[in-house]
Amino acid sequence: MKGKDDLNLQLVQLRRQSRERYLELAGIDPKKVLQIEQEIDGQYEKLASGVRYMLKKAGKEVAEQQSQTLLLARNNRLAVAKVKLWPWWDPCTADARFFSHGQPVTVPGTVNYEAAENIAHLLVDTGPADSPKEIEAEYRFILDLPDISGSAWRYCVCPVVQMNGHWLTWSWIGGCGGTGLVGSSLAKVTLKVEVYQGGLLKGENGTVGYTVLDESVTDGHDDQSGFYYDSEVDGGASLNVKLLPGTDATVVVKCIAKVAAVNYGRAWVDMSTSPQFYFKVPEVHWGLSFLQELEQVFADRVRLPVSRRYL
């Protein structure tokens, strides 16, 4: 990562040197232009600090709503489990056993893990000098698959994932006239779910994951807003995979936050400033897929003796 950061810094310096040469040729004092730009950058920084201050108490309504959604979903699954019925609309009724949580995979950035309840707080913030930035928060779960007859069985794996946070993308234009540079910025959040068994990848929610957030601006525009995601409502986290019974499988759930800013811009994904901001994976529920049950019923009928097939 250090080599990549050094390269980004060199590119920024090269762009600045090139622009200063053009300004000199146009008869403009680069030092005065730089002074104005620094003043404008400082004003944007002050505005950004104000936004961050306002976020300290944000997100409460969404957090309360997601708590209620999780409670209702858990009650429904418990009711289904008691009658030992796996309905076709939600065949994943068993609970996974929490194993361990990962550490941030990429730097720079910050991820703070809470000691209980599988909650992580992410913050990734960038300007042109240190762009782009990407950070991951990760949780791992073990599925203790029962030892049943047959080879591979089709399982439904359904992580419960909730996110609550804020994103910001600002851009502005520096320099003057034809020598001005147009800024741009982007903020993106991706949910990635992978299932492994025996060290092999058995399934994933798409090669690039599920896009929770994808925002960008350019040419002096700016935007910002809160965002939230709930897999129980929005989908995008469930998988249908074939696994060997009697052998543990590992479910990896990642939140990947990426920001970038070019020339004159600022971008962040904030799931940390407010106590109500988070990436949360309360549980993974799973069970034999409805498709597997149909396959098994069909296979049993085919294996029956001819004299019994039509009884």
N, C-alpha and C positions, 0 to 999 in steps of 0.2 A: 504493500500500500504506500510506503514511503516514496518509492520511485514514481508512482502515479501522481502523488501529491506534488512532488518536485516538478514533474512535467507540466502539470496544470499551472503552477506558479510561473514557470518559464514562458508558457504561452501567454499568460496575462501580461507579463513584462514585455514580451515581444510586440503585442498589440499596442501597448502604451507607447513604446518607443517609435513604432511606425506612425502612430497618429501624431506624435510630437513633431516628427519630421515634416508631415503634411502641413501642420499648423505653422511651422516656421516658414515653409515655402509660401504660405498664404499671408505672411506678415502678421501672424497672431502670436502673442506671447504665451507659450505653453504653460508657464508657471501660473499666470493669472487664470487660465482655463482650469488648471488643476486645483487651484484654490477654490474656485466656484464649485467644482465637482465635489470636493471634500465637504464643503458646506452643505450641499444638497444631500450627499450621502449621510451626513450627520443628522439632518432633519428627518430622513427616512428612518434612521436608526432610532431616533427619539419616538417617532410614530410607532415603530415596531415594539419598542419597550412599553408603550402605552397599551397596545393590543395585548401583549403578554400579561400585563398587570390586570386587565379586565377579564382574562381567562381564568384567573385563580379560583373563581367561584362558579365557573361555567359547567354545563353538562349534567347538572343535577337531575333535571326532568327526564333526560334520556336514560340515565343510570337507573332511576327508579322504575321506568317503563321496562327496561331490560331485566331487572330483578323480578318483576311480575311475570314476564314472559317465561323466564327460566323456571319459576316456581310452578306455573301452570303446566309446562311441558313435563317437569319431573313428576307431578301428581298424575298426569295422564299415563306416563310410562309405568309408574308403580301400579296403577289400576289394571293395566294390561298384563303386567307381570304376574299379578295375583291370580288371575284366571288362566294364566299360561296360554295366552292367545297372542299370536303375532299377526296383527292385521296387515293387509297388503299396503296400506298407506304409511305404515311405520313399523317395519319388521324388526327394527333394532331396539330391543328392550333390555338387553343385559348391560351391566355397567363394566367399564374397564377399570383396571387397577392402576392408579397413578404410580409412575415409576420415578421419574426425575425430570428436572427442567434443565434446558441447555443454557449456554452463555451466549452473549452477542457474537455473531459469526463474523461480522465485518465492522471495521472502524473507519473513520471516527464517528462518534455518536454516543448516546448513553442509553442503557437499558437497566432499569431497576426492577428486581423481582421481589414480590412480597413473599413472606415466609409461608403463607397458607393460601388456599383457594385458587391457586394457579393464575395469578394476576401479575402482569408485567406492565411497566410504564416506559414508553419510548419517547425520545425526542431527537429529531434530526433537523438541523438548521444550516442553511448555507448562503453564501454570497459568491460573487464571481471568483474570488481569489482561492477558494477551497472547494470548488464545485467539480464534479457532482459528489454527493454523499449517499451512502446506503447503509442501512442497519437492519438486523434481524433479531427478533425475539422468538424463542423456540421452546416448545414443550414436547415431551416424549411420554407415551403411554404404552403399557404392556397389555396385550390381549391374551388372557389365559384360556386358550381354545380347548374345549373338551375333547377327550379321546373317543371319537366315534368311528364307526366302520366306514370303509371306503377310502378313496384316494383324496384328491383335492375337492373341497366343497366351496360353494359360492357364498360369501359372507357380505352382509351390508355393514359398512363401517361409517358411523355418523358422529363426527366431532361436534360438540356444542361450542361455538365460538362467538364472542361478543367483542365489539370494538366501539370506542367512544373517544372523540378527539376533535382537533381543529387543524385546518390547513390554511396556508397563506401563500399566494403567488403575486409578487409585485414586479413590475419592470418600469424602467424609465430610460430616457435618452440622454447621453452625455455628449460633450463636445459642442460644436456649432456647425451650421451649414452642411456642406457635403462631407465634412470630416466627422460628423456626429456618428456615434455608435448606438445602435438600437439594442436595448436589453430584452431578455426573455427569461422566463423561469417556469418550472414545473414541479408538481408534487404528486406522488403516486404511492398507493398502498396496495399490496397484493397478499392474498391468503394462499398459502401453499400447504397441501396435505399429502403426505406420502405414507405408504404402508410397506414395511419390509418384513421378510421372513427368511431366516437362514442367511442374512446378509445380502439378499437379493431384493430389488425393488419389485413389488408385486402390483402396485397400482398408485395412481396419483390423480389429483383433480385438474387434469390438463397439463401439458408440458410447461406452461408458463403460469399456472395457478389461476385463481379467481381474482379478477380486478375489483377491488373495493372502492378505490378512488383513483382518478386520473384527470388532473387539472393542469392547464398550462395557459400562460399569457405571453404577449409580446408587444412591441411597438408602443410602449408607454402605458399599457393597460395594467390593471391590478384587480385582484379578487381575493376573497377570503370567506371562510364559512366553517361551521361545525360539520362533522360527519359522524355517522354511526353505521354499524353493521351488526346484524344478528342472524346467525345461520338458521335458527329456528323459523325465521320469517323470510329471509332473503335467499336462502339456499346457497349452493356453490361449494359446500364442504363435504358432502356425502360421497362415498365410493362404493362400488360393487366389485369385489375382488375374489379370486380363487385362492384359498389357503389350505395348507395341510392340517388336518385335525391333530390334536395332541401335541402341537408345537407352538410355543409362544410366537406372537407376531408383535411388531413394534409400529406404533402410529406416531408420526412426526407432524406436528402442527406448527407452522411458521407464519409470523407476520413480517412482511418485508416492506420497509418504508424507504422511499428514494426521493431525493430532491436534487434540483440542479438550477443554476443561475448562470447566465451568459452576459458578459459585458456589464450591464447595469441592471441588477435584479436582486431579489431576495425571495427565498422559499423556505417553508418549514412544514413538517408534519409533527404535530404536538399531541402526544398521548400521555403527557406527564405533568404539565403545569398545574392543572386542577386535580384534586383528589378523585374527581369523578371521571377523569380520563384514564383509559386503560386498554390493554389487549388481554382478554380473559378467555381461558379454556376450562370451564368448570368440570367437564367430563367428556368422555367418549362413550357412546352406547353402540351396541353392535348385536348382531344375531344372524341366524341363517337367513339368507335372502329369500324373498317370496319366489324368485325365479328358481332358486335351488329346490324349494319344496315342490314346485311344479315338475321340475326335472326328475326328482326322486319318485314322485307318484307315477309318472309316466314309465320310469325305469322298472318300478315294481310290477306294474301291469304287464309290461313286456316279458318279465321273467316268470310270470305265473304260468302253470301248465295250461294247455289248451282247454282241458275240461273245466277249468275254474275261471277262465278269463271273462266269461259272460254271466257269471253268477251274480 
